[in-house]
Amino acid sequence: MASNETKTVVLRGKTSFAKILGAPVLNFSKDGKEWKMDLVLDKDTVKEVKALGIGDRVKTKDGYLDGQPHLSFKQAELKRDGTPNQPIDVKDIAGKPWPENKLLGNGTDVDVKFVVMDYGPGKKKGVYIRSVRVLSLVPYEKQEFEPLSEDDPFYKQLAEAEAMAAAQRDAEDKAFKKAFVPDSDDLDDDQPL
């Protein structure tokens, strides 16, 4: 790529921590807001990214994405001159606007369109996200806490409570059948009414 040359690229991968819908979120340094997401890459895509001259942007981190390589995309809420940036354009597989209230969970399959800008020798290339196409949604489900492990003393209480609730439902089902379904004693529990 020559100085100030741009190249538009589309990569396919899976999302992680996609915060690209709705209002921007606070950035890492907490001095501005941004839209951001990580794109999990496979081996072939990593080769493609390196061929673009932005291999230095591929990250791996122990304890994050099981050490898989990923590329981080960010778009600031404001441009350098203080004017607002447009949010990242998010579309469904048919090219229709994606609803803001339908958040993307980790592992959502997407195509990411971005621009690589070469600023010349000795300068880091710019990577600017333009749009995202959602191919297969993994719905985002907010999780306040990690699930309890089976070693946790309160896990046993939870399991006992769930077993009691299931037994109660079974007893109520049998009582209903006995009261309202003739010859319910002859029915198998799995047999439809």
C-alpha positions as CSV (number, residue, x, y, z in Angstrom):
1,M,0.0,0.0,0.0
2,A,1.3,3.4,-0.9
3,S,1.1,6.5,1.3
4,N,-2.5,7.5,2.2
5,E,-3.8,4.5,0.2
6,T,-7.0,2.9,1.5
7,K,-8.3,-0.6,1.1
8,T,-11.8,-1.8,2.1
9,V,-11.8,-5.3,3.6
10,V,-14.5,-7.7,4.8
11,L,-13.7,-10.3,7.4
12,R,-15.9,-13.0,8.8
13,G,-15.7,-14.2,12.4
14,K,-17.5,-14.4,15.7
15,T,-18.2,-11.4,18.0
16,S,-17.0,-11.0,21.6
17,F,-18.1,-8.1,23.8
18,A,-19.9,-6.4,20.9
19,K,-21.0,-2.9,22.1
20,I,-21.9,-1.5,18.8
21,L,-25.7,-0.9,19.2
22,G,-27.3,2.0,20.8
23,A,-25.4,4.6,22.8
24,P,-21.6,4.5,22.9
25,V,-19.9,3.2,26.1
26,L,-17.1,4.7,28.1
27,N,-13.7,4.0,26.6
28,F,-10.8,2.4,28.4
29,S,-9.2,5.6,29.6
30,K,-12.6,7.0,30.6
31,D,-12.1,10.2,28.8
32,G,-14.6,9.6,26.0
33,K,-17.1,7.2,24.6
34,E,-17.0,4.7,21.8
35,W,-18.6,1.8,20.1
36,K,-16.4,-1.4,20.2
37,M,-16.2,-5.1,19.5
38,D,-13.7,-7.9,19.2
39,L,-13.8,-10.2,16.2
40,V,-12.5,-13.8,16.8
41,L,-10.3,-14.9,14.0
42,D,-9.5,-18.4,12.6
43,K,-6.1,-19.3,11.2
44,D,-6.9,-18.3,7.6
45,T,-8.3,-15.0,8.6
46,V,-5.2,-14.3,10.7
47,K,-3.1,-14.9,7.5
48,E,-5.3,-12.5,5.6
49,V,-4.9,-9.8,8.3
50,K,-1.1,-10.2,8.3
51,A,-1.1,-9.9,4.5
52,L,-2.9,-6.5,4.9
53,G,0.0,-5.3,7.0
54,I,-2.0,-5.1,10.2
55,G,-0.8,-8.3,11.8
56,D,0.3,-6.2,14.8
57,R,-3.4,-5.6,15.6
58,V,-4.1,-9.4,16.1
59,K,-4.2,-10.1,19.8
60,T,-4.2,-13.2,21.9
61,K,-4.7,-13.2,25.7
62,D,-4.7,-16.0,28.2
63,G,-8.0,-16.3,29.9
64,Y,-9.9,-14.4,27.1
65,L,-11.5,-16.3,24.3
66,D,-9.5,-19.4,25.3
67,G,-6.4,-17.7,23.9
68,Q,-7.9,-17.4,20.4
69,P,-6.7,-14.6,18.1
70,H,-8.9,-11.6,17.8
71,L,-9.0,-8.2,16.3
72,S,-10.4,-5.2,18.2
73,F,-12.5,-2.6,16.5
74,K,-13.4,0.8,18.0
75,Q,-15.1,3.9,16.8
76,A,-15.1,7.0,18.9
77,E,-18.3,8.9,19.6
78,L,-16.6,12.1,18.5
79,K,-14.2,12.9,15.7
80,R,-10.9,14.8,16.4
81,D,-12.6,18.1,15.5
82,G,-15.4,17.4,18.1
83,T,-18.1,16.6,15.6
84,P,-20.2,13.5,16.2
85,N,-19.2,10.2,14.5
86,Q,-21.9,8.1,13.0
87,P,-22.6,4.8,14.9
88,I,-21.4,1.6,13.3
89,D,-23.9,0.6,10.6
90,V,-25.4,-2.8,11.6
91,K,-27.5,-4.8,9.2
92,D,-29.1,-8.2,9.1
93,I,-28.3,-10.9,6.6
94,A,-30.8,-9.4,4.1
95,G,-29.3,-5.9,4.4
96,K,-32.1,-4.4,6.6
97,P,-31.2,-2.3,9.7
98,W,-30.6,-4.3,12.8
99,P,-32.8,-3.4,15.8
100,E,-30.9,-1.6,18.5
101,N,-32.7,-3.7,21.2
102,K,-31.5,-7.0,19.8
103,L,-28.0,-7.1,21.4
104,L,-25.3,-9.4,19.9
105,G,-24.1,-12.1,22.3
106,N,-20.6,-13.6,22.2
107,G,-20.2,-16.0,19.3
108,T,-22.6,-14.2,16.9
109,D,-21.4,-14.9,13.4
110,V,-20.8,-11.6,11.5
111,D,-19.1,-10.0,8.5
112,V,-17.1,-6.9,9.5
113,K,-16.4,-4.3,6.8
114,F,-13.5,-1.9,7.6
115,V,-11.0,0.3,5.9
116,V,-7.2,0.0,6.2
117,M,-5.4,3.3,5.6
118,D,-1.7,3.4,4.9
119,Y,-0.2,6.7,6.3
120,G,3.2,6.1,4.8
121,P,6.5,4.5,5.8
122,G,7.2,4.2,9.5
123,K,3.6,5.1,10.4
124,K,1.1,2.6,11.8
125,K,-1.8,1.8,9.5
126,G,-5.2,3.0,10.5
127,V,-8.1,0.5,10.9
128,Y,-11.6,2.0,10.7
129,I,-14.7,-0.1,11.1
130,R,-17.6,0.8,8.8
131,S,-20.3,-1.8,9.1
132,V,-21.3,-5.2,10.5
133,R,-23.6,-7.8,8.9
134,V,-25.2,-10.2,11.4
135,L,-25.2,-13.7,9.9
136,S,-26.3,-15.9,12.8
137,L,-27.3,-14.3,16.1
138,V,-26.4,-15.6,19.5
139,P,-28.7,-13.6,21.8
140,Y,-27.0,-11.6,24.5
141,E,-28.1,-12.7,28.0
142,K,-27.0,-10.5,30.9
143,Q,-25.4,-12.6,33.6
144,E,-24.8,-10.9,36.9
145,F,-22.8,-13.8,38.4
146,E,-21.0,-16.9,37.2
147,P,-23.1,-20.1,37.8
148,L,-22.4,-21.8,41.1
149,S,-20.0,-24.7,40.9
150,E,-21.0,-28.2,42.2
151,D,-18.5,-27.8,45.0
152,D,-20.3,-24.7,46.4
153,P,-22.2,-25.4,49.6
154,F,-25.2,-23.5,48.3
155,Y,-25.3,-25.5,45.0
156,K,-26.7,-28.6,47.0
157,Q,-29.5,-26.4,48.4
158,L,-30.3,-25.2,44.9
159,A,-30.4,-28.8,43.5
160,E,-32.6,-29.9,46.4
161,A,-35.0,-27.0,45.8
162,E,-35.2,-27.7,42.1
163,A,-35.9,-31.4,42.8
164,M,-38.7,-30.5,45.3
165,A,-40.3,-28.1,42.8
166,A,-40.2,-30.8,40.1
167,A,-41.8,-33.3,42.4
168,Q,-44.5,-30.8,43.4
169,R,-45.3,-30.2,39.7
170,D,-45.5,-33.9,39.0
171,A,-47.9,-34.4,42.0
172,E,-50.1,-31.5,40.8
173,D,-50.2,-33.0,37.3
174,K,-51.3,-36.4,38.7
175,A,-53.9,-34.8,40.9
176,F,-55.3,-32.8,37.9
177,K,-55.4,-35.9,35.7
178,K,-57.2,-37.8,38.5
179,A,-59.7,-35.1,39.0
180,F,-60.5,-34.1,35.4
181,V,-59.4,-37.0,33.1
182,P,-61.5,-40.1,33.2
183,D,-59.5,-43.3,33.7
184,S,-56.4,-41.2,34.2
185,D,-54.9,-44.1,36.2
186,D,-54.6,-46.0,32.9
187,L,-52.7,-43.2,31.2
188,D,-48.9,-43.2,30.9
189,D,-47.4,-40.0,32.3
190,D,-45.8,-39.3,28.9
191,Q,-48.9,-40.0,26.9
192,P,-50.7,-36.9,25.6
193,L,-54.3,-36.2,26.8
